[in-house]
Structure formats: structure tokens, C-alpha cells
Amino acid sequence: MRILYVLTDAKIGGAETLVETLALCRTAGDDVGLAVLLGRDELSPRLEAAFDFVEYLDVSEDSRNLWRMLRAIEEVVKRYRPDVIHSNLFHADLVTLLARCSGIPKITTIHTQGFGPTDHPLTKLIARAVGLLSFRFALAVPTPGSAEFARKLGFRHVTDPIPNSSNLSHQSLFNSQSRTFSSIGRFHPVKGHRVLFAAFAEVLAGNPEWKLLCTGPGMEASNDELMSIVRGAGLEDALNHGSLILNGSTNNVQGVLAQSSVLVISSLYGETFPMVGVEANGAGIPAIATDVGMSGAFTFDGTYVVPPGDVAALALAMTTYAALNDSDREMMSEAVRARAVRDFDPRKLVERYRAIYKTVLTGK
């Protein structure tokens, strides 16, 4: 089977990690290609290693030239001649849907279960347009919540939920000596960094040996909006003395996890089944998470699941974790890794998606 995946960009994110996993764990004999609307970015080396080919359309991020995007995708399809096209993220979905692809079946995966007031109006508009055009493809979803959201947008052919998975670490990366909370994700209001920083300020006051490592696009000191949040939380001294680390983008999530004692998912809304949670648990790193989507599935137990936007509750969960002894943290690490190996086998993910590809190919 020849499968063409389409992404909006090559930044670190759940959609990008999903398609990387599908490519790395593909069924023997399958041929997989990738088209990216924008140019090369931090995840490009990993994507280029996973796929048989990657083609960048090099559209500028602020471009509104839909015609150019359509022609570019049509040229890729003409050269590659895929059996199935699988797009991810609403901008890529719209371009793929409108492109003339000679009747080639199309599917997409939705990676959110809701919008908030800070999401761009154009993104919301594109999502609704994709929903209206969804009679042209099948839709895969990771959770029941994302399925419900998709139906509200007008999506028609919604599959049963397929839990996300990732190419798991071959061994635990957990270091019981680490005193580092880790946040991995792009800078965006949905990720709840304002709440996270306020909570960490409370934790740091009683646990000065602990650090907060923030990794992802926009998570650097050159981001004025981020620095305003740092100052608002009273963390300037922490940043200057290395207790708060703004790590920026990376294509080596495993390296970040190896420095971490626990992952903190502080999202306020929208999350479905965060890929970073799968990667963390697979590496033996437990999570503290807000009760958004399936984020809580990556915690050891309900002690570490908190309401979104609740600074005090998040600070309490982080403080509770910091108070554990090394043997208790090691026990938690072993438990979440065993669960990840059992529940997040990427081969199951590939089997479920390949079944969808076969269904749309046969029309049954």
C-alpha cells in the first residue's frame, strides 16, 4: 500500500509525532511519503528518517494563497500516486480536501476536542469548512471527546476512537536522582503556562532543589509574551539562577525526558490524548496532569490529576510528588512504564489505521 501523509508543518507536536509513529511502525511492504505545507523545522530530521520521502511545499506561514497550495499538493499526488491520502491538522485537511486527487480515498485525524477564546478565528473557520466538506473523507479520532467535537463541527464518517501511541523507548529513562519537573509543548494559551508558572512558584518556595524545564516552540527567553508571564509569576530570579529553564525547541524529546523526574501537563482545554504523555510513560516518566481529555491517563493515580486552571491544586500535586522518596518515585516509574508497554503498543495503532485505509479503499 502507498500512503501519502500531509501535515501543515514539521514542528514538534502530537500530529507530527503520530504520523512519524505510523511511518516507523508501518506494515512490511508499505510505502509511505509525507508532504508538509510549510518548510523544514525542528522535527524534520526525524520525519526524514521515518519516511521514504518528505517534500516541503515551502508555503509561508502567513500565506493565504490557497491556489498555490492546491496545485503543489496535486503535483505531489501526481508524482507519488498514493493509494490513500491521510492528512492531519485543519489547514492541511482543507488543502487536501479541495485538491483534485483523481478519486484517491482520503482520511484525516482530528487532534483536539475543543476551541477556546485564544484560538485564531481563521483556524476555527477552517475547521468548520473542513467539517462541511467531510463527506469526502473518513475521520479518525483518538478519544470519545474528540469524536463529539468533530460531530459538532459537522464531520460525518467518524470512526471508533483509536488511542494515540508512539514508538516507545526501549528502556526506562527514569533517574531517581532527578529533581526536575518537565513541561513539553509549544507556547500557546491552551497549554496553561501561566498556571504552571504560578504553581511552580509556590512549589519552589518550599522545595528550592527542584527545577522546571520547559521545552517547545516559543519556550525561550526571547519570547516577550512568555517573559511577561515569568515576571508575573515572580520567577525572574529562578530563571537567572537555573531553577526555571526555558529550553526552546528540540527534536530530541527522549533526551529531555532523560533529565526529567515527572512530566507536567497543564493544558486548559482542547487536549485529546497527548502524545507526549505516551512518550513520557514509555520512558518511565510519570505525569501530573489536568483533567482535560485523556491527559489523566498518564498519571500514576488520581492524586496527580487536577482541575484545569487551578493553581493551588496543581501546586499541591507537584508538592506531593516532590515530597516522595526516591523508592516511591521509582515504583511509580515502573508502574507507568509497564502500563505503557501494555496499552500503547504502536503496532496496534498501525493495525487500526491500516484497517481504515483498507476500508476506504474497498468502499465498504
N, C-alpha and C positions, 0 to 999 in steps of 0.2 A: 504494500500500500504506500502511495506517495502522499504525504501530508504537508501542507503549507500552513505554517502558523503566522499570524500577523499581530504585531504589537505596536503600540503608539510610540514607546521609547525603550531604551536599554538601561534605564535606571534600576537601582535596587528596589524591588517591590514584590508583592505577593504574586501578581500576574506573571511577572517575568520569571520568578522562581518556579512557578507552576509549569510553564512551558519548557523551561530548562530541564525539569524533572521528567516530563513526558518524553523529551528528546533523549536524555541519558538512559532512561529505562525502557526505551522503545522495544517493541516486539522484533525479534530477529528477522531480518529481511525487509523491514520497513525503511523507507527513505524519507527523511524529514528536512524541510527547509524553513527558513524564517525571513520574513520581510518586516523591517522596522521603519515606521513613517519618518522618524527623526534621524539624527546621526548617531555615531558611536558615543557610548557613555560608559560609566564605571562597570557595568555588568557585561560589557561587550566581550572581554576575553573569555569569560565563562560560557557565554552563549555561542561564541565562535568555536569553542572546543566541543560543545554538545551537539551542534547541528552539522548536517552535511554541507550546507551553505547558509550564509547570512548576507542579506542585501539591505543596505540602508538607502532609503529614498531621499534622505538629507533635506527634508522639508523643515523650514524654520519653525521654531516653537510657537510663534505668534502668527503663523501664516493662516490665511483664510482661503487659500487657493485650492478649493476642493477639486476643481477640474484637473489640476496638475496631479494631485494625489490619486485620483481615479485612474488617470492614464498610466501613472507609474505602477500602480498595483496590477493593472491589466497587462502591462508588459511583463511583469514578473510571472504572472499566471501563464501567459502565453509561452514563455521560455521554459518554465518548470513543469507545466502540465500536471498539476496535482490531481489526485482522486478526490480529496477533501480539503476544504479550507477552514481553519479554526482560528478565529480572531479573539482577541482579549482586550478589554478596556473600550469604553464607549466611542472614543474618536476613531480607533481602528475598526470598530464594528460598523460605524456609519460608512466609512470609506469602502470596506469590504462588501457591505450590503448593496451599495449603489453601483459598484464596479460590474461591468459586463464580463462574466466568467464562464460563458458557454454552458450554463446549466450545471456547473460543478456544485455539489452539495456544500452547504456552509453551516457551521455551528459556532456558537460563542459561549464564553463562560462569564458570568457576572461575578464581580468581586466586591460587592458592597451590599448592604441591606438597608440603606437609607442615606438621604442627604441631610445636611444641616445648613444653618444660615450662612456659614462661611464658604460653602461650596460655590464655585463660579457659576453664574447664571447660564453661561454658554454650555457648560458640562451638563447641567440639568436639562437644557433644551435638547441637546444632542441625545441624551438618554431617552427622552420621551419620543424623539424622532425614531430612534432605533426600535423602541417598543412598538411603535405604529407599523414599522416595516418588518416586524419579527415573523410574519407569516412566511418569510423567505428562508428561515433557518431554524435549527433546533437550539435550545438554550440549556446549558449545563449549569447547575448551581451547587455550592458546597454545603449549604445549610437550609433548613426549612424557612428561616427568616429571610434569606436571600430569595427564595422561591416566592414568598409572599410579596416582597418588594417588587420583584420582576412582574408579577401579575398586575400589581397596581400601575405599573408603567405601561401595561398593555401587551406584555410578552405572551405568546400563545403556547408554543410547543416546549413546555418546561419539563425537564427530566426529573427523576427522583434524585435527591441530593447525593453528591459524590464528595465525601470528606477530602479535604486537601491532604497532600502528602509531599514529602521531599526525599531527596537522596540522602538517607541518614548517615551520620558519622559512623565509621567502622568501629570506633571505640569511644568510651566516655572521655570528655574533655574537662570534667569537673575537677577543680582544685580546691580542696577543703580549706586551704590557707588564704584563698581569695577573700577580700573584703570589698567587693565591687558589685554594686547594682548596675545593671546594664539596660539601656533603652536603645532599641534598634528600630529606626523608622525615619521617614522624611519629616522635615519641618512643615507642619500643617496644623491648623487648629484642631482637626479631628483627632490628632494624636495626643492631645491633652498635656502638652509640655508645661503649660502654665501651672496646672495642678500638680504635675510631677515635681517641678522645681520647688513649689511651696511645701510639698510634703517632705522632700529631701532636706530642706532647710530645718524642719522640725526634727527629723531623724539625726541629722548631723550634729545638732546641739547636744545630744546625749550619747552619740556614737562617733566621735571625731576620727576614728580609724577607718571609717567606711567612705567609699568614693562612689560617685555616679558617673558612669561612662556613657555618653550619648553619641550614637553613630547613625549617620544617614545623610542624604542630601539636604543641605541647608543647615546642618548642625555644626556650624563653625562660628568663630568669634567675629568673622567679617559680616555676619548677618545682623544688621542693625535691629530688626524686629526681635530676633532671638535674644540679643544682648539687653534689650529693654525688659524682657521677661526675667532674665538673670538678675538684673538690678532690682526689679520689683520684688523678687523673692529674697533679696538680701544675700545673694550668693557671689558677689564680686570677689570677696576675699577667698572664698572657696575655689573659684576659678583661678585666681592668681597663685594659690598655694597647692593646686593639683587635686583638690577634693572633688571638684567638678571638672570633667574632661569633655570638651567639645571636639569630637573625633572626626567630624565630616564624613564624606562618602567613603565607601570601601567596596571592593569586590571579594573580600575575604571575611565573610561572616563567621566562619569557623574560627578564624584567628581571634576575632572579637569575643566569641563565646568562650574560648580557652582562658580569657582573662576574667571571666565573669563568675560570680557566685550564684546570681539569680537574675532572671530576666524580668523587667517590669513593663507590662503592657498597660498604658494609662489612657487608652483611647476613650473618647467621649461618646461616640456613636459610629455607625457605619461598618464596623468590623464584622466579618463573617466567620472565617476560620483562619486566623492569621498564620501565614506560612512560617514566620519567624518563630512562632510557638512550637511548631513541628520540628524545626531545625534545632531549637534550644533543647527540647525534651530528648530528641535523638542524640544529642551530645551530652546528656545527663545534667542539663541545667534546668532546674525547676523555675516556675514563674509565679509572680504576683500579678494579678490581672483585674481589670474592671469587668463588671458583669455586662459585657456587650458582645452579642453574637455568641460564638463558642470559645471566646478567649479564656474563660474559666476552666476549659478542659485541659489546660496546660499547667494548672496549679497542682500541688500535692493534695490539698483538700480545701474545703470551703473557708477555712481560716484566711486564706490568701486571695479570696475573691471579694472585691469591694464595689460599692456603687460608683458609677461614673461621675466624675466631677466632685467627689467628696475628699477634700484634702485630708481631713482628720482620719478618715477610715484608711486611706492609702498610707498615711504616715504610720498608723498603728500596725498595719500589716507588714510594712517594711521594718519597723522597730521589732516586731515579734520575730521576724526572720533573723534579724541581726543578733537577737538575744540567744538564739540556739547555739549549742555547742557543735564542734566540728563533726562529731559522730552522728548527731541528729541530721545535720545537713547532708552528710554522706548517705544516710539512709534514704532521705528524700530524693537525692540524685539517682540512686539505684532504682528506686520505685518508678520515677517518671521515665527513666530510660527504658526499663523493662516494658512499661506501658506503650511507649512509642514504637518499640520494635514489634510489639504485638498488634497494635492498632493502626500504625501509619506506614505499613509496608508499601513502598512506591509501586511495586508490581501490581498490587490490587488497583491502584489509581489508574495505571496504564490499561489494565484489563477493562475497567469500567468505561473509560473514554473510547477505547478501541471498539467496544460494543456499540457505542453511539455512532461512531464512524461507519461501522458496518450497517447499522440500521438506516442511516440517511442515504447510504449508497444503494441499498436494495429498495428503499422506499417503503419499508414495512415497519 
